[in-house]
Amino acid sequence: MGFFTGRATFLRFKVNGPAPRQFDDEHLARLMDRQAGRQRIASADGVETGWTAGEHILDTDFHLAKNIINDTLTFDLRVDTDKLPADLLRAYIAVELKALSKDNPSGFASARQKREAKEMARDRLEQESKDGRYRKRKCIPVLWDRQTNEVLFGATSLTQVDRLCSLFEQTFGAELDCVTAGRRAYHLAELNTRTRMVDDSSPSVFVPGSTPADVAWIADESSRDFLGNEFLLWLWYYTDVHSDTIKLADDSEVTLMIARTLNLECPRGQTGHETISHEGPSRLPEARRAIQSGKLPRKAGLTLVRHSDQYELTLHAETLGVGGAKLPPPDEGADARGKLDDRANQLRTLIETLDLLYDAFGQKRFSSEWAGELESMQKWLKREDRRAA
């Protein structure tokens, strides 16, 4: 059921407003009021959205025991799209065109007949689609954690984010803000009174002459999401030069390794991108050549160990979205409900670990130490990799 089985994938959203005192029947009633299939009102693009209870795409049976687990409210966003089959549309056009042009002396269809055939074929398909035969249904898990007042959305793509935010506000009367790298940096800066430094920040020059003043994939000048790209590059540098263990603000330690996958892209938008799959992608010579040319990490596989618990995941730089996170197994001695509660706690611990790790970067990035750190990173990028040689 959503976040409670298998690997976890999610974007994080902060709920604007106070956290609920507890999740109860009122929240389930609101979900039922906007359950999938109840309201036959589609958006302008013909897409319908609604909530489901999480077991399957037709499950609208919301229950306290099923949908409220360890201070979390769990459910699914269902997106219904009528997708007319292109091959059948072409076939209907051919049938209609043959019937319209059969008496033409030239043996060829006129332009008017071609237009009529297309209109008739589309009308026929749209009429057939009214019974739902061409409807594509997709469910995306959602988890609202009362303890942090955050919503986890089971995707790393921003495609359905607007639908989630709109329906969530209609249902619960609260807006959602995506916790991207820039917004998370601002939040941590508020806690540590360094907001002005985040506001004044600009992309760091890791490779003089190659690093641009703007990053191609971030169109909004006010965005500080490029900090996510710098964060991944800093992790790469730190684990390569200093240690694979980083001390965190709560006095715990996290041991990390870049593993499995690495996606690098030119911030100028000129030399394309590279995706490297390997058990240790950052150790490969082609990866080093890419960052030496000025490319920045946009996605990296990470293995994290904290408090003796190991997590494997893919971290997306700008959104801080988590992909395919493998969590520690639950306590074998626990009952079914206990395992669900444990899973919720493991999700919280993973998010806490990522936040503390990002804060460790922020403490360097927004302090007087950053100039020296940046100079060290520039030297690191210039050096020849002896292991690769």
C-alpha positions in Angstrom: 0.0 0.0 0.0 1.8 3.1 -1.3 4.7 4.1 1.0 4.4 1.0 3.2 5.6 -1.6 0.7 8.6 -1.9 -1.5 10.9 1.0 -2.4 9.8 4.6 -1.7 9.8 7.4 -4.3 8.7 10.9 -3.4 8.7 14.6 -3.6 8.2 16.6 -0.4 5.7 19.3 0.2 5.2 21.6 3.2 1.6 22.1 4.3 0.9 25.9 4.7 -1.0 26.0 7.9 -1.1 24.4 11.3 -0.7 20.6 11.6 -3.8 18.6 12.5 -4.1 17.7 16.2 -4.8 14.2 15.0 -6.1 12.5 11.9 -9.7 11.2 12.3 -13.0 10.5 10.6 -13.3 14.1 9.4 -10.2 13.8 7.2 -11.5 10.5 5.8 -14.9 12.1 5.1 -13.2 14.9 3.2 -11.3 12.3 1.1 -14.6 10.5 0.4 -16.2 13.7 -0.7 -13.6 14.0 -3.5 -13.1 10.3 -4.1 -12.2 9.2 -7.7 -15.2 8.7 -9.9 -17.7 10.6 -7.8 -17.4 14.0 -9.4 -17.6 13.7 -13.2 -16.0 17.2 -13.7 -12.9 17.1 -15.8 -10.3 19.9 -16.1 -9.9 21.8 -19.4 -7.6 19.2 -20.8 -10.1 16.4 -20.1 -8.3 14.9 -17.1 -10.2 13.9 -14.0 -8.6 13.6 -10.5 -9.8 12.2 -7.2 -8.7 10.3 -4.1 -8.6 6.5 -3.7 -7.9 4.5 -0.5 -4.7 2.9 -1.7 -5.3 -0.8 -2.2 -6.1 -0.6 -6.0 -7.2 1.9 -8.5 -10.9 1.4 -7.7 -10.6 1.3 -3.9 -12.6 4.1 -2.3 -13.2 2.3 1.0 -11.5 4.7 3.5 -11.0 3.3 7.0 -9.2 4.6 10.1 -7.2 1.4 10.5 -6.2 1.3 6.9 -5.5 5.0 6.1 -4.2 6.3 9.4 -0.9 4.8 10.4 1.5 6.1 13.1 0.4 9.8 12.8 0.2 9.7 9.0 -2.7 9.9 6.7 -2.1 7.7 3.6 -4.1 7.6 0.4 -3.7 7.8 -3.4 -4.2 10.5 -6.1 -5.9 8.9 -9.1 -5.6 10.6 -12.4 -8.0 9.5 -15.2 -7.2 10.4 -18.8 -9.2 9.6 -21.9 -6.5 8.5 -24.4 -8.0 7.8 -27.8 -6.0 5.0 -29.6 -4.2 6.5 -32.5 -4.2 3.3 -34.6 -7.9 2.9 -34.2 -8.5 6.6 -35.1 -6.4 6.1 -38.3 -8.5 3.0 -39.1 -11.8 4.8 -38.7 -10.6 7.7 -40.9 -9.7 5.2 -43.6 -13.1 3.5 -43.4 -15.0 6.8 -43.5 -12.8 8.2 -46.3 -13.4 5.1 -48.4 -17.2 5.5 -48.0 -17.1 9.2 -48.8 -14.9 8.9 -51.9 -16.3 5.7 -53.5 -18.2 7.6 -56.2 -15.4 10.1 -57.0 -14.7 10.0 -60.8 -11.0 10.7 -60.1 -10.7 7.8 -57.6 -9.1 10.1 -55.1 -10.6 11.8 -52.0 -11.1 15.6 -52.0 -9.7 17.8 -49.3 -13.2 18.4 -48.0 -13.8 14.7 -47.8 -10.6 14.2 -45.9 -11.6 16.8 -43.3 -15.1 15.2 -43.0 -13.6 11.7 -42.6 -11.4 12.9 -39.7 -14.3 14.7 -38.0 -16.5 11.6 -38.3 -13.8 9.2 -37.1 -13.1 11.4 -34.1 -16.7 11.8 -33.2 -17.1 8.0 -33.4 -14.2 7.4 -31.1 -15.3 10.1 -28.6 -18.8 8.5 -28.5 -17.3 5.1 -27.8 -15.0 6.6 -25.1 -18.1 7.7 -23.0 -18.3 4.2 -21.5 -14.7 4.5 -20.2 -13.2 1.9 -22.5 -10.3 4.2 -23.5 -9.8 5.6 -20.0 -6.3 5.3 -18.5 -6.2 5.4 -14.8 -3.0 6.0 -12.8 -2.6 6.1 -9.0 0.2 7.9 -7.2 0.6 7.4 -3.4 0.3 10.3 -1.0 1.3 10.4 2.7 0.6 13.3 5.0 2.8 13.2 8.1 1.2 15.0 11.1 4.5 15.2 13.0 6.3 17.2 10.4 3.2 18.6 8.6 4.7 17.5 5.3 3.1 15.6 2.4 5.1 13.0 0.5 4.0 12.6 -3.1 5.0 9.3 -4.7 6.8 10.7 -7.8 9.9 12.6 -8.7 8.5 14.1 -11.9 6.6 17.4 -11.6 4.0 16.4 -14.1 1.1 15.8 -11.7 2.2 18.3 -9.0 -0.3 20.9 -10.0 -3.2 18.4 -9.9 -2.1 17.3 -6.4 -1.8 20.8 -5.0 -5.2 21.9 -6.5 -7.1 18.8 -5.2 -5.4 18.9 -1.8 -6.4 22.5 -1.3 -10.0 21.8 -2.4 -10.1 18.9 0.0 -8.4 20.2 3.1 -8.3 24.0 2.6 -4.5 24.2 2.8 -1.8 25.0 0.1 1.2 22.9 -0.5 4.8 24.2 -1.2 7.3 21.8 -2.8 10.4 21.4 -0.6 13.0 22.0 -3.3 16.7 22.6 -2.7 16.3 26.3 -2.7 13.3 26.4 -0.4 14.9 23.9 2.0 18.0 26.1 2.1 15.9 29.1 3.0 14.1 27.1 5.8 17.4 26.0 7.3 18.8 29.5 6.9 15.9 30.8 9.0 16.7 28.4 11.8 20.4 29.4 11.7 19.8 33.2 10.9 21.6 33.1 7.6 18.7 33.9 5.2 20.4 36.9 3.7 23.3 34.7 2.6 21.0 32.4 0.8 19.2 35.3 -0.9 22.5 36.8 -2.1 23.9 33.4 -3.3 24.7 32.7 -6.9 26.1 29.6 -8.7 29.7 28.8 -7.5 32.5 28.9 -10.0 33.9 25.4 -9.7 35.7 25.5 -13.1 36.9 29.1 -13.9 36.0 30.0 -17.4 33.4 27.1 -17.8 30.9 27.7 -15.0 28.2 30.1 -16.1 26.5 32.8 -14.0 23.1 31.1 -14.7 22.2 27.4 -14.8 20.4 26.3 -18.0 17.7 24.1 -16.3 16.6 26.8 -13.8 14.6 29.4 -15.6 13.5 31.4 -12.5 16.1 33.9 -11.5 14.9 34.0 -7.9 15.2 30.3 -7.5 18.1 28.9 -5.5 17.6 25.3 -6.6 21.1 25.2 -8.1 22.2 24.6 -4.5 21.1 21.1 -5.0 23.5 20.6 -7.8 26.3 22.1 -5.6 25.3 19.9 -2.8 25.8 16.7 -4.8 29.1 17.9 -6.1 30.2 18.8 -2.6 29.3 15.3 -1.4 31.4 13.9 -4.2 34.4 16.1 -3.3 34.1 15.5 0.4 34.0 11.7 0.2 36.8 11.7 -2.3 39.2 14.0 -0.5 38.3 13.9 3.2 36.2 11.0 4.5 33.1 9.0 3.7 31.7 9.9 7.1 30.2 13.3 7.9 29.4 14.7 11.3 25.9 16.0 11.6 24.4 18.8 13.6 22.7 16.3 16.1 26.2 14.8 16.8 25.3 11.7 14.9 27.4 10.6 11.9 26.4 9.4 8.4 28.6 7.3 6.2 27.8 7.7 2.5 28.9 6.5 -0.9 27.8 7.6 -4.4 26.6 4.3 -6.0 24.8 2.8 -8.9 23.9 5.9 -11.0 25.1 9.4 -11.8 23.5 12.0 -14.1 25.7 15.0 -15.2 24.7 17.9 -17.3 26.3 21.0 -18.8 24.9 24.1 -16.9 25.3 26.1 -20.2 23.0 23.7 -22.0 25.6 23.2 -24.7 27.4 19.9 -24.3 24.5 17.7 -23.3 24.3 15.3 -20.4 25.8 12.0 -19.4 24.2 9.1 -17.4 26.7 6.7 -15.9 25.6 3.4 -14.3 28.2 1.6 -12.2 28.6 0.4 -8.6 30.9 3.4 -8.0 30.2 5.9 -10.9 32.1 8.8 -9.3 35.3 6.8 -9.5 35.2 6.4 -13.3 37.5 8.5 -15.4 34.6 9.6 -17.7 32.8 11.0 -14.6 35.8 13.0 -13.6 36.3 14.4 -17.1 32.6 15.5 -17.1 32.9 17.6 -13.9 36.3 18.9 -15.0 34.6 20.2 -18.1 32.1 22.1 -16.0 29.2 19.6 -15.9 27.2 19.4 -12.6 25.4 16.5 -11.0 21.6 16.5 -11.5 20.9 13.1 -10.0 23.0 10.6 -8.0 22.6 7.3 -6.4 23.5 7.3 -2.7 24.0 4.7 0.0 23.7 6.1 3.5 24.3 4.5 6.8 23.2 6.2 10.1 22.5 4.7 13.5 23.4 1.4 11.9 20.5 1.6 9.4 21.3 1.5 5.7 19.4 3.4 3.0 19.8 3.2 -0.7 18.2 5.8 -2.9 18.6 8.2 -5.9 18.6 11.9 -5.0 17.4 14.5 -7.5 19.4 17.7 -7.1 17.0 20.6 -7.7 13.9 19.1 -6.1 15.7 16.9 -3.5 13.2 14.3 -4.7 14.0 10.7 -3.6 13.8 7.9 -6.1 13.6 4.1 -5.3 14.6 4.4 -1.7 15.3 1.0 -0.1 14.6 1.2 3.6 15.8 -1.1 6.4 13.6 -4.1 6.9 11.1 -4.0 9.7 11.5 -5.8 13.0 10.7 -9.5 12.2 9.2 -9.9 15.7 6.7 -7.2 15.2 3.1 -7.9 14.2 1.6 -6.5 11.0 0.6 -3.2 12.5 3.9 -2.8 14.2 5.7 -3.3 10.9 3.6 -0.5 9.4 4.4 1.8 12.3 8.1 0.9 11.9 8.0 1.7 8.2 6.6 5.2 8.9 9.4 5.8 11.4 12.0 4.7 8.8 10.6 7.2 6.3 10.9 9.9 8.9 14.5 8.9 9.7 15.5 8.9 6.1 14.1 12.4 5.6 15.8 13.6 8.8 19.1 12.1 7.6 18.9 13.9 4.2 18.0 17.2 5.9 20.9 16.9 8.3 23.2 16.1 5.5 22.0 19.0 3.4 22.4 21.2 6.5 26.0 20.1 6.8 26.5 21.4 3.3 24.7 24.6 4.1 26.8 25.3 7.1 29.8 25.3 4.8 28.1 27.0 1.9 26.8 30.0 3.8 29.7 30.7 6.1 33.1 32.4 5.8 34.6 28.9 5.2 33.1 28.6 1.7 35.7 30.6 -0.1 38.4 28.2 1.1 36.2 25.2 0.5 35.5 26.4 -3.1 39.2 26.9 -3.7 39.9 23.4 -2.5 37.2 22.0 -4.8 38.7 23.9 -7.8 42.1 22.3 -7.1 40.4 18.9 -6.7 38.8 19.3 -10.1 42.1 20.3 -11.7 44.1 17.4 -10.5 44.7 14.2 -12.4 42.9 11.2 -11.1 45.7 8.7 -10.4 43.3 5.8 -9.8 41.7 6.4 -13.2 45.1 6.4 -14.8 
